């Protein structure tokens, strides 16, 4: 319930802020709200704006979604090990040490988030720390550091912003065409289109276009997982990362929700790989054994 309320409250705040920004742009430029340019501005503001505000709030949202404890001053041996491991991996990757969060969950998972490479968060579950060996847990943390080093959070946000913009823009264009066709086929007894019918049509086409665009977003998400695995292999050794992936086979489906799902070490299952944010574990292991992505990670350690 807390997560749902937080999600609804955050999205409501985002819509209000973006609506204010949009009205300021309309009032200070010659762009007409009902024009094609006006529609494109609306689509870009809500498409990119929503994605980037979510990115800026990602650390705050993550801490409140999963709970747990930010480790500033370790109070026990486990906290000291996690803190020092993240510190060493960050130094090796030439990035500022992320905030470290340990959160209570039986789920074997970890994730990284944050708006910048040097202002990020690495979180790990108690379930992972309990059920994995130290070498395996270190490989998982190295995987998350690789995500931060590669700038995956920002890249995913840019891609999602582009997708959102086109979905919003195209759905309204198609909805307008459908409304015009409906008006032309009517007996012309009404003076204009039905606003409810228009927005209902927009909603339907946003769902359709969003669904059609999902495989592209998921393909990129899977692509970055392979690279993060390879980055971990370079930091702590290929066999340690393979061992960690093997251990993840014993874990149930991730308990992370929303945007955090895509940033976890494992994702949710799907009927088709096209709609999976993470490649199957066996494919990730095979890619590591073959060194498929290793050559692309030479910039990780410099």
N, C-alpha and C positions, 0 to 999 in steps of 0.2 A: 504493500500500500504506500509506503514511504517513497519508493522508487517511482511509482505511477504519479503520485502527487508532485514530486520534484520534476518529473518529465513534463507534465502538463503546465506547471507554473513557469518553467524555463521557456517552453515554447510560446506561451502566451506573452511573456516579456519580450521575446525576440520579435514576434509579430508586431507588437506595439512600437518597439524601437524602429524597426524597418519601415513601418507605415509612416512614422514621423519623418524619417530620412527621405522617403519617396515624395512626400508632400512638399518638403523643402526644395527638393530638386525640381519638381514641377513648377513651384512658385517662383524660382529664381532663374529659370531658363525659359526658352521659347517652345519647349517640348509640350505638345498637347497630350493630355492624359489618354484620350481615345484614339490617338494616331498609332501607326505602326511603330514609330520610334518610341512613343510613350509606352507601348506594350513591351518593347524590348528592354527599356529601362526598368520597368516593373519586374520583368522576368530576371534580369541580371541582379537587381537589388535583393530580391527574395531568394534567388538561386545561390548566388555567392555569399550574400550577407548572412543568411541562415547558417551556411556551412562554416564560415569564418567565426561567427559569434560562438557557435558550438565548439569550435577548436579553442578559442580563447578561454572558454569556460570549462574545457575538458578536464583539467586537473581538479578544479573545484567540484565538478560534477562527479568525477571518479571517487574522490575521497568520501563524498556523502552517499554515493550509491553502494559502495562495498564496505564502508566503515573501516575498522582497523586502526592502526597506529602508525603515524609518521615517525620514523626512527631518526631523531636528531642526536640523541645521546643514548647509545645502546645500553640496555639494563640487564642483559643476560647473554649467554654464549651464542645462542642462535641469532639474536639481533646483531651482535658484534660481527658474526660471520657474514651475514647478509650485507650489512653496512660496508664492511671492508672489501667484500667481493665486488660490490657495485662500484666502490671507489677505485679499486685497482683496474677494473675493466674500463671504466670511464677514462682514466689516465692513459691507458694503453690505446684507447680509441681517439685520444685528443679532443675530448668534449668535457664540458663542465659536469661535475657529478650531479646526476638527477636526485630529486627527493626520493627517499626510499619508504615504501609503505608495505607493511605486513598486515594482511586482512584475514579474518577468521572465515574459513570455508573448507569443507571436506573436498571440494573440487580441486584437482591438480591443475593449477593454472597460474599464469602470470601475464602482465600486460604492461605496455608503456604508452604514455600519452603526454600531451603538452604542445604548446603552440610553437616552441622553438627548440633547437638542438640543445641550447644551453639553459633552458628553463623547462625541464621535463620531469616526469614522474615515472618511476619503475615500481610496480606493485607485484607482490608475490603472495600466494595463498599459504595458509598454515598447512593445508592438505598436501601441497607440493613439497614443502620443506620436511614434512613428516615422512612421506612415502618415497621420496627420491634420495639417492645417495648424494653426498656433497658434490661429487664430480658432475652428476646429472643436473643437480640444481644450479651449479655454476654455469653449465652449458645453456640452460634456460635463461638465466640472467644475461648471459652474453648475447643470446638471441634478441632479447629486448633492447640491449645496448646497441646492437646492430640496427634495429629499427630506428632508434633515435639518431644514430650516426648517419643513416641513409636519408633522413628527413621524410620518412614514410608518412607521418601524420599530416604534414603540410601537403605533400603530393596527393594523398588521398582526398584531402579537403579541396584542392584545386580541381581534381577530376570530378568529384561529387558536385562542385559548384557549376562546372560546365554542363554536366548532365542535368542538374536541376533547372538551369536556365533554359535549356532547350525543351525540357519537358513542360515547364510553365508556359513558354512562348508558343510552342506548337499546339498544346492542348487548347489554348485560347483562340488561336487562329482557326483550328478545326471546329471548335464550338461556335465561333462566329459564322463560319460557312454553313454549318448545320442549321443554325438559327435562321439565317437568310433563306435557305432552301425551304424551311418550314413556313416562313412568312410568305414566300412566293407561292407556295402550294395551298395557302389558306384562302378564305373568301375575302381577305383584306378588311374584315370587320374590326380588327384591332389596329391600333395606331403604332404599336411597337412590339418588340419581342418580350417574352416573359422572363424577367430576371431570374426567377427560381429555376426555370428550365435551362437557362444559359449556364448558371453556376453548377447545376447538376450535371450538365454535359461536360463542363470543364473538369469536374471531379472525376468523372468516368474516364475521360481521355488522359488525365494525369495518371490514373492508375494503370491504364493500358501502356502508355509510353514509358512510365517508370518501370513497369514489369519488363518491357522489351529492352530497356537500357541496363537492367540489373546484371545480365551476363558479362557485360563489358567491365563494370565496376568489380565484380567478383573475380574476373580474369586477372585484373591488375592486383587485387588483394592476394590472390594465390601466388602471383609472380613475386611479390615482395616477400612472401613467406619463404620461398626458396632462397632468395638472396639473404634474408636474415639468418636462415639456417647455415648458409655458407659463411656468413660473417662470424657466427658463433664458432664454426669449425676452425676458422683462422685464429680466433682469439684463444680458444681452450682445447682445440683438437677435434678432429672429425669423429673419432670413436666415442668421445664423451657426448657429442650432440646426437649421434646415432643411438647411444644407450638411453639418452633422455627421451627420444622419440619412441623407442621401444617401450619404455616405462609408461608413456602416455596412452599406450594401447589398453592399459588396464583401467584407465579413467573413464568415468561416465561422461555424458555430454556436458559441455560447459554450462555453468550457472550464470555466467555474465550475460547481461542484457543490453539491448540497444547498440549504440556505437561501440561500446566496449567489447562486444562479441568479436568484431573484426580484428581487434588489437590483442586478443588473448593468444596464448601459445597454441591452443586448439580452438576450433570453431564448432558450430552446430552442424548436425548431419542434414542431408538433403537428398531428395529422390534422384537428383541429377547433379553431377559435379559442376555443371554450368552455374549453379546457384549456390555454390559453396565458397565461403570466404577463405578457407584453408584447403590445400591439397590433401588428399588421403595420406595418412602417415606412411604407408608403404612407399608411395611415390616420393615423399620427402626423403626417406631413407635411401631409396635407390639413387636419387639425384646427388646425395652426399657421397655415396659409394663411388659413383661415376665421376664425381668432380665437375658436374655439369655447370654449376654456377660459380665455381671458385674463382675462375679467371676474371670475373666481373667485380670481385671484391678486393682487388689489389689496392684500391684507394682507401680501404677501411682503416688500415694501420699505416700511418705516415709519420 
